């Protein structure tokens, strides 16, 4: 095959030379060092930022059985499609249950492996043969730090040394703390492992099926691996070294054909990623963020990862979008200016070396999926996104250092420069990296750090408030939470709604705080403020209904409970409405709502239990139906082997209503044998009542 430039070449570029045994030992040493540096992560726990949603309150991933695997491959919880990541987390659960240390250990081991893999990939890049010339390469040209022939028998010591420097700079940089120390970001380190493996196998000239399989694994770990075809093509273009635009196009087309399978997978997984984010409601529509805003965010992202890599000060979990996006304009313009200057310099150098241009294109390709082009949520950048982006920047730093070192044409001098620079980078980077690892120890340390760096972060205030209430970030607050906890949380919720008035969950949390501290009228205003900004917010609807009920405004409360069925058709919504209707002397409609719930969710023991209780214990004979009550209760009994007290009461009451008091007593005696002595009282009272042949009668109450 011949490129349009006329340079004769085979279809597949020659593989990079192999690395020596000594280099492999050095790569292993980098992995060990990375493990030691990140070992403090093993003492961290869960945090109430996605860990609660993904793990603490999510039983679906716990295990590797058929049910768990089916869930892993069919869900997009919170947006990402990551079945392979879920599988590793399921394995962690099998090994150690809900003990967070095991999950952190896997993250640290993966990062240690990635440090070694990146050292290998960087070494291959520095020693990769290129087609532009079969003559010895000029000192320091492009990635190649050696001045040996274009096809050496093995990677030389200079290439290994600068590859190790790149790995040290990347692995120990403070940017790495967040994805390694945060269990939720398992997807980042796992995707990084398979992405590096894919690029390394490609550089080493391994069989295409190995490269394709590694690419598939990377995309199954996290959707941002869709940039892999760009990286593979850039590697091939750099090694081909075309001299003209026609030759460049030929090299791109040749590589694209070789990597056609990876390109096809990219199209599929890109669609899945966008669909998942859209389904989770995290994808910002173009109607809410126009082209100008997105261009500003892209420019900011292009500059953000470069500047924070060079000066890693002010790193934090959240970089929140300001309400006035015009405030980001200076950063956006500066980012675009940096990019255009870099592009001009790379273009001018293209005849000498394609390395700067290839690195710049790789950097842009990695930044675009996590910039404003496809905007997720209200953040404008994140430390975790720098995990793969750092590979490009670390290679660029190492390449610049190699170029400077070539002022002395001796390999030993270059090796010494690389090793001294690597040691200096470790000394400078490890302390701040370890400090950032510690902020992920627990929720309190996490949000304390965030608010110390960026005091007006609305999401941090909200999550810190929920931490004080021992609640979930989705808005669920334990009923046992004390008044003092609410008073501690209140300033944080007020700060959150002051920063972002459209933050519906913060309004709901503030409303619940006001309600639990005796300020129901103010609470109602907060709930209505949430609904004004998010009309379908289920927690706001439910809490507003409850507060109205407490104030005796039953009709208004029932109206809110009916709205639950519009915005969230699930069994609990029907049960809530039915309980309120029954307590408001509308038992017939309550029964119909429960029957609808049983029809829609035939495997719901809760709906069947509520229906049985109403049919067997209501004071009005027009409502009671002993036969149906027994039928519903017995089905619920079969569906829930744990026999909760409400279900026991329902089955016993149903048999009593049907006239079978002996069977009702037998049910209670069976449960009594498994009940602790201090919990026997209610059971004994019911047994005595049924022995007197008196059925159970309850006036419906809400809740």
C-alpha positions in Angstrom: 0.0 0.0 0.0 1.2 3.6 -0.7 0.2 6.8 1.1 -0.7 9.7 -1.2 2.5 11.3 -0.2 4.4 8.6 -1.9 6.0 7.0 1.1 5.8 3.3 0.8 4.5 1.4 3.8 2.7 -1.7 4.9 -0.9 -1.4 6.1 0.0 -1.9 9.8 2.7 0.3 11.4 5.6 -1.5 12.9 5.2 -2.3 16.6 7.2 -0.4 19.2 10.3 -2.2 20.4 9.8 -4.4 23.5 10.9 -3.3 26.9 13.6 -5.0 28.9 13.3 -7.0 32.1 14.9 -4.1 34.0 12.2 -1.8 32.7 9.5 -4.2 33.8 11.0 -4.2 37.3 10.9 -0.4 37.2 7.3 -0.4 36.2 6.5 -2.8 39.0 8.3 -0.4 41.4 6.1 2.4 40.2 3.0 0.3 40.9 4.2 -0.5 44.5 5.0 3.2 45.1 1.5 4.2 43.9 0.0 1.7 46.3 2.0 3.1 49.2 1.1 6.7 48.3 -2.6 5.9 48.1 -2.8 3.4 51.0 -4.5 6.0 53.3 -7.6 5.6 51.1 -8.1 2.2 52.8 -9.2 4.0 56.0 -11.9 6.0 54.2 -15.6 5.2 54.5 -18.8 6.0 52.5 -19.7 9.6 51.8 -23.2 11.0 51.2 -22.4 12.1 47.7 -23.6 9.3 45.3 -22.1 6.5 47.6 -25.4 6.4 49.4 -27.4 6.2 46.2 -25.1 3.7 44.4 -24.1 1.4 47.3 -25.5 2.0 50.8 -29.1 2.1 49.7 -28.8 0.0 46.5 -29.2 -3.7 47.0 -29.3 -4.4 43.3 -25.6 -4.7 42.7 -24.8 -6.9 45.8 -23.6 -10.1 44.3 -22.9 -11.7 41.0 -26.0 -13.9 40.5 -28.3 -13.8 37.5 -30.6 -11.2 39.0 -27.7 -8.8 39.9 -26.0 -9.3 36.5 -29.2 -8.6 34.7 -29.6 -5.4 36.6 -26.0 -4.4 35.9 -26.3 -4.8 32.2 -29.7 -3.1 31.9 -29.6 0.0 34.2 -28.2 3.5 33.9 -28.5 4.5 37.6 -27.7 8.2 37.8 -26.9 8.2 34.1 -23.7 6.2 33.4 -23.9 2.8 31.7 -21.1 0.8 33.4 -21.9 -2.9 33.7 -18.3 -4.0 34.0 -17.8 -1.5 36.8 -20.8 -2.9 38.6 -19.4 -6.4 38.3 -16.2 -5.4 40.1 -18.3 -3.7 42.8 -20.5 -6.8 43.1 -17.3 -8.9 43.5 -16.3 -6.5 46.3 -19.6 -7.1 48.0 -19.2 -10.9 47.7 -15.7 -10.6 49.3 -16.5 -8.2 52.1 -20.1 -7.2 52.2 -20.7 -3.5 52.9 -17.3 -2.9 54.6 -15.9 0.1 52.6 -12.2 -1.0 53.1 -12.6 -3.7 50.4 -14.0 -1.3 47.9 -11.2 1.2 48.5 -8.6 -1.5 48.2 -9.8 -2.4 44.7 -9.6 1.3 43.7 -6.1 1.6 45.0 -4.9 -1.6 43.4 -6.4 -0.5 40.0 -4.6 2.8 40.3 -1.3 1.1 41.1 -1.8 -1.1 38.0 -2.6 1.9 35.9 0.6 3.6 37.1 2.6 0.7 35.8 0.6 0.5 32.6 1.0 4.2 31.9 4.8 3.9 32.4 4.8 1.1 29.8 2.6 3.0 27.3 4.8 6.2 27.8 8.0 4.1 27.3 6.5 2.7 24.1 5.5 6.1 22.9 9.0 7.5 23.5 10.6 4.6 21.6 8.0 3.9 18.9 9.5 3.6 15.4 8.1 6.0 12.7 8.0 5.8 9.0 9.2 9.2 8.0 12.8 8.2 8.0 14.8 5.0 8.2 17.8 7.1 9.3 18.7 7.7 13.0 16.3 10.2 14.6 17.6 13.6 15.5 18.1 14.0 19.3 14.9 14.9 21.1 12.6 14.9 18.1 9.0 14.3 19.0 8.4 11.7 21.6 11.6 9.8 20.8 14.1 10.6 23.5 16.8 8.4 21.9 19.0 8.9 18.9 19.2 5.3 17.9 18.0 3.9 14.7 14.3 4.0 13.9 13.9 0.3 14.6 16.0 -0.6 17.7 16.0 -4.1 19.1 14.5 -2.8 22.4 13.4 0.3 24.2 16.6 2.1 25.4 17.3 3.5 28.9 16.4 7.1 27.9 12.9 6.1 26.7 12.4 4.0 29.8 13.6 6.9 32.1 11.3 9.5 30.5 8.4 7.0 30.5 8.9 6.5 34.2 9.0 10.3 34.8 5.7 10.7 32.9 4.2 7.9 35.1 5.4 9.5 38.3 4.1 12.9 37.3 0.7 11.4 36.4 0.2 8.8 39.2 1.2 11.0 42.1 -0.5 14.3 41.0 -3.2 15.6 43.4 -5.7 15.4 40.5 -5.6 11.6 41.0 -6.8 11.8 44.7 -10.6 12.1 43.9 -11.1 9.2 41.5 -9.0 6.8 43.6 -10.3 7.9 47.0 -14.0 8.0 46.0 -15.7 4.6 45.7 -18.3 5.9 43.2 -15.5 6.7 40.8 -14.5 3.0 40.4 -15.6 3.5 36.8 -12.8 6.0 36.2 -9.9 3.9 37.4 -11.3 0.7 35.8 -11.9 2.4 32.5 -8.4 3.8 32.8 -7.0 0.3 33.2 -8.6 -1.1 30.0 -7.9 2.1 28.0 -4.2 2.0 28.8 -4.2 -1.7 28.1 -5.9 -1.1 24.7 -3.4 1.7 23.7 -0.5 -0.4 24.9 -1.5 -3.5 23.0 -2.0 -1.3 19.9 1.5 0.2 20.3 3.1 -3.2 20.8 1.5 -4.5 17.6 -0.7 -7.2 19.2 -3.5 -8.9 17.4 -6.5 -6.7 16.6 -8.9 -8.8 18.6 -6.8 -8.1 21.7 -7.0 -4.3 21.1 -10.7 -4.5 20.3 -11.5 -6.6 23.4 -9.7 -4.1 25.6 -11.6 -1.3 24.0 -14.9 -3.0 24.6 -14.0 -3.6 28.3 -13.1 0.1 28.7 -16.4 1.2 27.2 -18.3 -1.2 29.4 -16.5 0.4 32.4 -17.3 4.0 31.5 -18.8 5.7 28.5 -16.0 8.3 28.2 -13.8 5.5 26.6 -15.5 6.4 23.3 -12.5 8.6 22.7 -10.3 5.5 22.1 -10.6 5.5 18.3 -9.1 9.0 18.2 -6.2 7.9 20.4 -5.5 4.8 18.3 -5.6 6.8 15.1 -3.3 9.5 16.5 -0.8 6.9 17.5 -0.8 5.5 14.0 -0.5 8.9 12.4 2.4 9.9 14.6 4.2 6.6 13.8 3.5 7.0 10.1 4.9 10.6 10.1 3.2 11.7 6.8 4.9 14.7 5.1 1.9 16.3 3.4 -1.9 16.8 4.0 -2.6 14.1 1.5 -0.3 11.7 3.4 -2.0 12.7 6.6 -5.4 11.9 5.3 -4.1 8.6 4.0 -2.7 7.7 7.4 -6.0 8.6 9.1 -8.1 6.5 6.7 -5.7 3.6 6.9 -5.8 3.6 10.7 -9.6 4.1 10.8 -10.0 1.0 8.6 -7.8 -1.1 10.9 -9.8 0.1 13.9 -13.2 -0.1 12.3 -14.6 -2.4 15.0 -13.6 0.1 17.8 -15.1 2.9 15.8 -18.4 1.0 15.5 -18.4 0.3 19.2 -17.9 4.0 19.9 -21.0 4.9 18.0 -23.1 2.4 20.0 -21.7 3.3 23.4 -21.9 7.1 22.7 -25.6 6.7 22.0 -26.1 4.6 25.2 -24.2 7.2 27.3 -26.4 10.1 26.0 -29.6 8.0 26.4 -28.6 7.1 30.0 -27.9 10.7 31.0 -31.0 11.9 29.4 -33.1 9.2 31.2 -31.5 10.2 34.5 -32.4 13.9 33.9 -28.8 15.0 34.2 -28.4 16.1 30.5 -28.8 19.8 30.1 -31.0 20.5 27.1 -29.9 23.1 24.4 -33.0 25.2 25.3 -31.4 25.8 28.8 -27.9 26.2 27.6 -27.2 27.7 24.2 -24.2 27.6 21.8 -22.5 30.6 23.3 -22.7 29.2 26.8 -21.3 25.9 25.7 -18.4 27.4 23.8 -17.5 29.4 26.9 -17.6 26.2 29.0 -15.5 24.3 26.4 -12.9 27.1 26.5 -12.9 27.0 30.3 -12.4 23.3 30.3 -9.5 23.5 27.8 -7.7 25.9 30.1 -8.8 24.4 33.5 -7.1 21.0 33.2 -3.8 22.5 32.0 -3.7 25.3 34.6 -4.7 22.9 37.5 -2.1 20.4 36.4 0.6 23.0 36.4 -0.6 24.6 39.7 -2.8 22.2 41.6 -4.1 24.7 44.2 -7.8 25.0 45.1 -8.7 21.5 44.1 -12.2 20.5 45.4 -14.9 17.9 44.7 -17.3 20.5 43.1 -16.8 23.4 40.8 -20.3 24.8 40.7 -21.8 26.7 37.8 -22.6 30.3 38.7 -26.2 31.5 38.0 -24.8 34.2 35.8 -22.8 32.2 33.2 -21.2 35.4 31.9 -18.9 35.2 34.9 -17.2 32.3 33.2 -16.5 34.4 30.1 -12.9 35.5 31.0 -11.9 31.9 31.8 -13.5 30.7 28.6 -11.8 33.3 26.5 -8.4 32.5 28.2 -8.9 28.8 27.5 -9.6 29.3 23.9 -6.6 31.7 23.6 -4.3 29.1 25.1 -5.7 26.5 22.7 -5.2 28.7 19.6 -1.6 29.5 20.6 -0.9 25.8 21.2 -2.5 24.9 17.9 -0.5 27.5 16.0 2.8 26.3 17.6 2.0 22.7 16.8 1.1 23.5 13.3 4.4 25.4 12.7 6.3 22.4 14.1 4.4 19.8 12.1 7.2 19.3 9.5 9.8 18.6 12.2 7.5 16.5 14.4 3.9 15.6 14.6 4.1 15.0 18.4 2.8 18.4 19.5 -0.1 18.3 17.1 -1.1 14.7 18.0 -0.9 15.5 21.7 -3.1 18.6 21.3 -5.7 16.7 19.3 -5.7 13.9 21.9 -6.1 16.5 24.7 -9.1 18.2 23.0 -10.7 14.8 22.2 -10.5 13.8 25.9 -11.8 17.2 27.2 -14.8 17.5 24.9 -16.9 14.7 26.4 -16.6 16.3 29.8 -16.9 19.9 28.8 -19.9 22.0 27.9 -20.4 20.3 24.6 -22.6 17.7 26.3 -23.3 19.3 29.6 -24.3 17.1 32.6 -25.6 18.7 35.8 -24.6 22.1 37.2 -20.8 21.6 37.5 -18.2 23.0 35.1 -15.3 20.6 35.4 -14.3 18.0 37.9 -11.0 16.6 39.3 -12.0 13.0 38.4 -12.3 13.9 34.7 -8.5 14.7 34.8 -7.7 11.0 35.3 -7.4 10.1 31.6 -6.7 13.7 30.5 -3.6 13.6 32.7 -2.0 11.0 30.4 -1.7 13.5 27.6 -0.5 16.3 29.8 2.0 14.1 31.5 3.4 12.9 28.1 3.7 16.5 27.0 5.6 17.5 30.2 7.9 14.5 29.7 8.4 15.3 26.0 9.4 18.9 26.8 11.8 17.7 29.5 13.3 15.2 27.0 13.8 18.0 24.5 15.6 20.2 27.0 17.7 17.3 28.2 19.0 16.7 24.6 21.2 19.8 24.9 23.7 17.2 26.1 24.1 14.4 23.6 24.7 11.7 26.1 22.2 9.1 27.2 23.4 9.0 30.7 22.8 12.7 31.1 19.2 12.4 29.8 18.5 9.4 32.1 19.9 11.4 35.0 17.7 14.4 34.2 14.6 12.2 33.9 15.3 10.4 37.2 16.0 13.6 39.1 12.9 15.3 37.7 10.9 12.2 38.6 12.2 12.3 42.2 11.5 16.0 42.4 8.0 15.6 41.1 7.3 12.9 43.7 8.6 15.1 46.5 6.4 18.0 45.4 3.3 16.1 44.5 2.9 13.4 47.1 2.1 15.6 50.2 -0.8 17.5 48.6 -2.0 14.3 47.0 -2.2 12.6 50.4 -3.9 15.6 52.0 -6.6 15.4 49.3 -7.1 11.7 49.9 -8.0 12.4 53.6 -10.8 14.7 52.7 -12.7 11.7 51.4 -12.5 10.0 54.8 -16.2 10.7 55.6 -19.0 13.1 54.7 -18.1 15.7 57.3 -14.4 16.0 56.2 -15.5 16.1 52.5 -18.0 19.0 52.8 -15.9 20.8 55.4 -13.1 20.9 52.8 -15.4 21.9 50.0 -16.9 24.8 51.9 -13.4 26.0 53.1 -12.3 26.3 49.5 -15.6 27.4 47.9 -17.9 28.7 50.6 -20.9 29.4 48.4 -21.3 25.9 46.9 -25.0 25.1 47.0 -24.7 21.4 46.6 -22.1 21.2 49.4 -24.3 23.1 51.8 -27.2 20.8 50.9 -25.2 17.6 51.4 -23.6 18.9 54.6 -27.1 19.7 56.0 -28.2 16.2 55.1 -25.1 14.8 56.9 -26.2 16.6 60.1 -29.6 15.0 59.7 -28.1 11.5 58.9 -30.3 11.7 55.8 -29.9 10.7 52.2 -29.0 13.1 49.5 -32.2 12.2 47.8 -34.1 13.9 50.6 -35.0 11.0 52.9 -34.7 12.0 56.6 -35.0 9.5 59.5 -38.1 10.1 61.7 -35.9 9.9 64.8 -33.8 12.9 63.8 -33.6 15.3 66.8 -34.4 19.0 66.9 -30.7 20.0 67.5 -29.7 18.2 64.3 -32.3 20.2 62.3 -31.1 23.5 63.8 -27.5 22.6 62.8 -28.7 21.8 59.2 -30.9 24.8 58.7 -28.2 27.4 57.9 -26.8 25.0 55.2 -30.2 24.6 53.6 -30.9 28.3 53.6 -27.4 28.9 52.1 -28.2 26.4 49.3 -31.5 28.0 48.3 -30.0 31.5 48.5 -27.3 30.4 46.0 -29.6 28.4 43.8 -33.3 29.4 44.2 -34.2 26.7 41.7 -32.7 23.9 43.9 -35.9 22.0 44.7 -34.4 19.4 47.0 -32.9 22.1 49.1 -36.3 23.8 49.4 -37.8 20.4 50.5 -35.0 19.8 53.1 -35.5 23.3 54.5 -39.3 22.7 54.6 -38.8 19.5 56.5 -36.4 21.3 58.9 -39.0 24.0 59.6 -41.8 21.4 60.0 -39.9 19.3 62.5 -39.0 22.4 64.5 -42.6 23.5 64.8 -42.8 26.1 62.0 -45.4 24.4 59.7 -46.6 27.5 58.0 -43.0 28.4 56.8 -42.6 24.7 55.9 -45.6 24.9 53.6 -44.0 27.9 51.9 -40.8 26.0 51.3 -42.6 23.0 49.8 -44.6 25.3 47.5 -41.3 27.0 46.5 -39.9 23.7 45.5 -43.0 22.8 43.5 -43.0 26.2 41.8 -39.5 25.3 40.4 -40.1 21.6 40.0 -43.8 20.8 39.7 -43.2 17.0 39.7 -40.9 16.9 42.7 -42.3 13.9 44.6 -40.7 14.6 48.0 -42.1 18.1 47.9 -45.6 16.8 47.0 -45.5 14.2 49.7 -44.2 16.5 52.5 -46.6 19.2 51.6 -49.5 16.7 51.8 -48.3 15.5 55.2 -47.9 19.0 56.6 -51.3 20.1 55.3 -52.8 17.0 57.0 -51.2 17.8 60.3 -52.8 21.3 60.1 -56.2 19.7 59.6 -56.4 20.8 56.0 -57.4 17.3 54.8 -59.0 18.1 51.5 -55.8 20.0 50.4 -53.6 17.2 51.7 -55.6 14.5 49.7 -55.2 16.7 46.6 -51.5 16.5 47.0 -51.6 12.8 47.6 -53.6 12.4 44.4 -50.8 14.4 42.6 -48.4 11.6 43.7 -50.2 9.2 41.3 -49.6 11.7 38.4 -45.9 12.1 39.0 -44.9 8.8 40.5 -47.1 5.8 39.8 -45.8 3.3 42.3 -47.4 1.2 45.0 -46.5 3.4 47.9 -48.2 6.4 46.2 -51.5 4.4 46.1 -51.0 3.2 49.7 -50.4 6.8 50.9 -53.6 8.1 49.2 -55.6 5.1 50.4 -54.7 5.7 54.0 -55.6 9.3 53.8 -58.9 8.6 52.1 -59.8 5.9 54.7 -59.0 8.3 57.6 -61.2 10.9 55.9 -64.3 8.6 55.8 -63.8 7.7 52.1 -63.1 4.0 52.7 -64.8 2.8 49.5 -62.5 4.9 47.3 -59.5 3.9 49.5 -60.3 0.2 48.8 -60.5 0.9 45.0 -57.1 2.6 45.1 -55.6 -0.4 46.9 -57.2 -2.8 44.5 -55.6 -0.9 41.7 -52.3 -1.1 43.4 -52.6 -4.9 43.8 -53.6 -5.3 40.2 -50.6 -3.2 39.0 -48.1 -4.8 41.4 -49.4 -8.3 42.0 -46.1 -9.2 43.9 -46.6 -6.3 46.3 -47.1 -7.6 49.8 -47.5 -4.1 51.2 -50.5 -3.2 49.1 -52.2 -6.5 49.7 -51.6 -6.1 53.5 -53.1 -2.6 53.6 -56.1 -3.8 51.6 -56.6 -6.8 53.9 -56.4 -4.6 57.0 -59.0 -2.2 55.7 -61.4 -5.0 54.6 -61.1 -6.8 58.0 -60.9 -4.0 60.6 -63.0 -1.1 59.4 -65.8 -0.2 61.8 -68.4 0.0 59.0 -70.0 -3.4 57.9 -70.5 -1.9 54.4 -66.7 -1.9 54.0 -65.7 -5.2 55.6 -65.2 -8.3 53.5 -63.7 -11.2 55.5 -63.3 -13.6 52.5 -61.4 -11.1 50.4 -59.4 -10.0 53.4 -58.2 -13.5 54.0 -57.4 -14.0 50.3 -55.3 -10.8 50.2 -53.5 -11.4 53.5 -52.6 -15.0 52.6 -51.1 -13.8 49.4 -49.1 -11.2 51.2 -48.0 -13.9 53.7 -46.6 -16.0 50.9 -44.8 -13.0 49.3 -43.0 -11.9 52.5 -41.5 -14.7 54.5 -40.0 -12.2 57.1 -43.5 -11.8 58.6 -43.5 -8.1 59.7 -45.9 -7.1 62.5 -48.3 -5.3 60.2 -48.7 -8.4 58.0 -49.2 -10.6 61.0 -51.9 -8.3 62.3 -53.6 -8.3 58.9 -53.7 -12.1 58.5 -54.9 -12.7 62.0 -57.6 -9.9 61.7 -58.7 -11.3 58.4 -59.3 -14.8 59.8 -61.1 -13.3 62.8 -63.4 -11.3 60.4 -64.1 -14.4 58.5 -65.2 -16.1 61.8 -62.2 -18.5 62.0 -60.9 -17.3 65.4 -58.9 -20.5 66.0 -56.9 -20.0 62.8 -56.3 -16.3 63.8 -55.0 -17.5 67.2 -52.8 -20.1 65.5 -51.2 -17.4 63.3 -50.4 -15.3 66.4 -49.0 -18.3 68.4 -46.8 -19.3 65.5 -45.3 -15.8 65.3 -45.1 -15.6 69.1 -42.6 -18.4 69.3 -40.2 -16.4 67.2 -40.8 -13.1 69.0 -38.6 -11.6 71.7 -40.2 -11.6 75.2 -40.2 -7.8 75.4 -42.3 -7.6 72.1 -44.9 -10.2 73.1 -47.4 -7.7 74.6 -49.4 -6.7 71.5 -49.6 -10.3 70.4 -50.9 -11.5 73.8 -53.6 -8.7 73.7 -54.8 -9.9 70.3 -54.8 -13.5 71.4 -57.0 -12.7 74.4 -59.4 -10.7 72.2 -59.8 -13.5 69.7 -60.2 -16.0 72.5 -63.3 -13.9 73.5 -64.4 -14.3 69.9 -64.2 -10.5 69.3 -63.0 -9.4 65.9 -60.5 -6.5 65.5 -61.9 -3.1 64.8 -59.6 -0.1 64.0 -60.6 3.4 63.1 -58.5 4.4 60.1 -55.8 6.9 60.8 -53.2 8.7 58.8 -50.4 8.0 58.7 
